[in-house]
Amino acid sequence: MKKNYKVHSKTKSQNPRVLDVYDILLKNEYRDGDYWALGGGSQEIQNKLNSFSDKDWEDLKQDIINWSDDDRDILIESVAFGFDRMFTPYLKNKMISRAGKFLLDLFILNIGDRNEIAYFSFFIAQSDLNSLRDLEILRKWLEANGDENENWQKSEISPLKNVEEAIKKASR
């Protein structure tokens, strides 16, 4: 771990909860990728997100544009970590809707890697806070970017299939 990790800070937020999440990223910026892929860092981030209010989620969304691409990607992956049933998620049930809406908002605002966010549509679909209009935009983007091919549609984690299910849910 680097001693003066905060010299790399790009955050502009004053929100202590957003700063806590960003602090995890900076403290671990030189850690092996397995630290994130196998959950250590992602679980730590999810534990911090469990205390977020609606305002904290909004502040995070506003500040993430200041972060590096790597930090954004790690946060996006960490939000949905474990919900693919590969590992145990640490995000509490009461945060799933807010976190799913957060990812969909990032997609709509074109913040972060849209392909990565689309991959996590299985997580977005679990949110009860999704806007039907935003889900339709995501669906059209998926169709335009090849996610409607037959092999992908047969996949259990098909982004297009997940978004279509979320649209049905939001239409009720």
C-alpha positions as CSV (number, residue, x, y, z in Angstrom):
1,M,0.0,0.0,0.0
2,K,1.3,3.4,-0.9
3,K,1.7,5.9,2.0
4,N,0.5,9.0,0.3
5,Y,-2.3,7.5,-1.6
6,K,-4.5,10.6,-1.3
7,V,-2.2,12.5,-3.7
8,H,-4.0,10.6,-6.5
9,S,-7.4,11.7,-5.3
10,K,-9.7,13.1,-7.9
11,T,-12.9,13.4,-5.8
12,K,-14.5,16.8,-5.4
13,S,-17.1,15.5,-2.9
14,Q,-17.4,16.7,0.6
15,N,-19.9,13.9,1.5
16,P,-18.2,11.7,4.2
17,R,-19.9,8.5,3.0
18,V,-18.8,9.1,-0.6
19,L,-15.3,9.9,0.6
20,D,-15.3,6.6,2.6
21,V,-16.0,4.6,-0.6
22,Y,-13.4,6.6,-2.6
23,D,-10.9,6.1,0.2
24,I,-11.2,2.3,-0.1
25,L,-10.4,2.6,-3.8
26,L,-7.4,4.8,-3.3
27,K,-6.0,2.8,-0.4
28,N,-6.1,-0.3,-2.6
29,E,-5.2,1.1,-6.0
30,Y,-2.1,-1.1,-6.2
31,R,-3.7,-4.3,-4.9
32,D,-3.8,-7.3,-7.1
33,G,-6.9,-7.6,-9.3
34,D,-8.0,-10.7,-7.3
35,Y,-8.6,-8.4,-4.4
36,W,-11.5,-7.0,-6.3
37,A,-12.5,-10.0,-8.4
38,L,-12.7,-12.3,-5.5
39,G,-14.6,-9.9,-3.3
40,G,-12.4,-8.5,-0.6
41,G,-12.6,-4.9,-1.9
42,S,-16.1,-5.2,-3.3
43,Q,-17.4,-6.5,0.0
44,E,-15.8,-3.6,1.8
45,I,-17.4,-1.2,-0.7
46,Q,-20.8,-2.9,-0.3
47,N,-20.5,-2.6,3.5
48,K,-20.0,1.2,3.1
49,L,-22.9,1.5,0.6
50,N,-25.2,-0.2,3.1
51,S,-25.3,3.1,5.1
52,F,-26.1,5.3,2.1
53,S,-29.1,7.6,2.1
54,D,-30.8,8.7,-1.2
55,K,-28.7,11.9,-0.9
56,D,-25.5,9.9,-0.6
57,W,-26.3,7.9,-3.8
58,E,-27.0,11.2,-5.6
59,D,-23.7,12.7,-4.3
60,L,-21.9,9.6,-5.4
61,K,-23.5,9.8,-8.9
62,Q,-22.4,13.5,-9.1
63,D,-18.8,12.8,-8.0
64,I,-18.0,9.6,-9.9
65,I,-17.5,11.7,-13.1
66,N,-14.3,13.0,-11.4
67,W,-12.9,9.6,-10.8
68,S,-10.5,7.6,-13.0
69,D,-11.9,5.0,-15.4
70,D,-10.4,2.3,-13.3
71,D,-12.0,3.6,-10.1
72,R,-15.4,3.9,-11.8
73,D,-15.2,0.4,-13.2
74,I,-14.3,-1.1,-9.8
75,L,-17.2,0.8,-8.1
76,I,-19.7,-0.4,-10.8
77,E,-18.5,-4.0,-10.4
78,S,-18.5,-3.7,-6.6
79,V,-22.1,-2.5,-6.5
80,A,-23.4,-5.7,-8.2
81,F,-20.8,-8.0,-6.7
82,G,-22.2,-11.4,-5.7
83,F,-25.6,-11.0,-7.2
84,D,-24.5,-13.3,-10.1
85,R,-24.5,-16.1,-7.5
86,M,-20.8,-16.6,-7.8
87,F,-20.0,-15.1,-4.4
88,T,-22.0,-13.9,-1.4
89,P,-23.1,-10.2,-1.7
90,Y,-22.7,-8.0,1.3
91,L,-25.2,-5.3,0.0
92,K,-28.3,-5.4,2.2
93,N,-31.7,-6.0,0.6
94,K,-32.9,-2.5,1.4
95,M,-30.0,-1.1,-0.7
96,I,-30.6,-3.2,-3.9
97,S,-33.2,-0.9,-5.4
98,R,-31.1,2.2,-4.8
99,A,-28.0,0.5,-6.1
100,G,-29.8,-0.8,-9.2
101,K,-31.2,2.7,-9.9
102,F,-27.7,4.1,-9.4
103,L,-26.3,1.8,-12.1
104,L,-29.2,2.5,-14.5
105,D,-28.7,6.3,-13.9
106,L,-25.0,5.9,-14.8
107,F,-25.9,4.1,-18.0
108,I,-28.4,6.8,-19.0
109,L,-25.9,9.6,-18.2
110,N,-23.2,7.7,-20.1
111,I,-20.9,7.6,-17.1
112,G,-18.7,4.6,-17.0
113,D,-18.4,1.7,-19.4
114,R,-21.9,1.1,-20.8
115,N,-21.1,-2.5,-21.8
116,E,-20.1,-3.2,-18.2
117,I,-23.2,-1.6,-16.8
118,A,-25.4,-3.5,-19.3
119,Y,-23.7,-6.8,-18.2
120,F,-25.0,-6.0,-14.7
121,S,-28.6,-5.7,-16.0
122,F,-29.4,-8.8,-13.9
123,F,-28.8,-6.6,-10.9
124,I,-30.6,-3.5,-12.3
125,A,-33.6,-5.7,-12.9
126,Q,-33.9,-6.4,-9.2
127,S,-34.5,-2.7,-8.5
128,D,-38.0,-1.4,-7.8
129,L,-37.0,2.1,-8.5
130,N,-36.3,1.8,-12.2
131,S,-37.9,4.3,-14.7
132,L,-39.7,2.6,-17.5
133,R,-38.3,5.3,-19.9
134,D,-34.7,4.6,-18.8
135,L,-35.2,0.8,-19.1
136,E,-36.5,1.3,-22.7
137,I,-33.4,3.3,-23.5
138,L,-31.2,0.5,-22.2
139,R,-33.2,-2.1,-24.1
140,K,-32.9,-0.2,-27.4
141,W,-29.1,0.3,-26.8
142,L,-28.8,-3.5,-26.1
143,E,-30.6,-4.3,-29.3
144,A,-28.5,-1.9,-31.3
145,N,-25.3,-3.3,-29.9
146,G,-25.8,-7.0,-30.6
147,D,-27.3,-8.3,-27.4
148,E,-30.2,-9.8,-29.2
149,N,-28.3,-12.6,-30.9
150,E,-29.6,-16.1,-30.2
151,N,-26.6,-17.4,-28.1
152,W,-26.7,-14.4,-25.8
153,Q,-30.5,-14.7,-25.4
154,K,-30.1,-18.3,-24.2
155,S,-27.7,-17.2,-21.5
156,E,-29.0,-17.1,-18.0
157,I,-27.5,-13.6,-17.6
158,S,-28.7,-12.2,-20.9
159,P,-28.8,-8.4,-20.5
160,L,-31.6,-8.0,-23.0
161,K,-33.7,-10.7,-21.3
162,N,-33.1,-9.1,-17.9
163,V,-34.0,-5.7,-19.1
164,E,-37.2,-7.0,-20.7
165,E,-38.2,-8.6,-17.4
166,A,-37.5,-5.3,-15.6
167,I,-39.7,-3.5,-18.1
168,K,-42.5,-5.9,-17.4
169,K,-42.0,-5.4,-13.7
170,A,-41.9,-1.6,-14.0
171,S,-45.0,-1.6,-16.2
172,R,-47.2,-3.2,-13.5
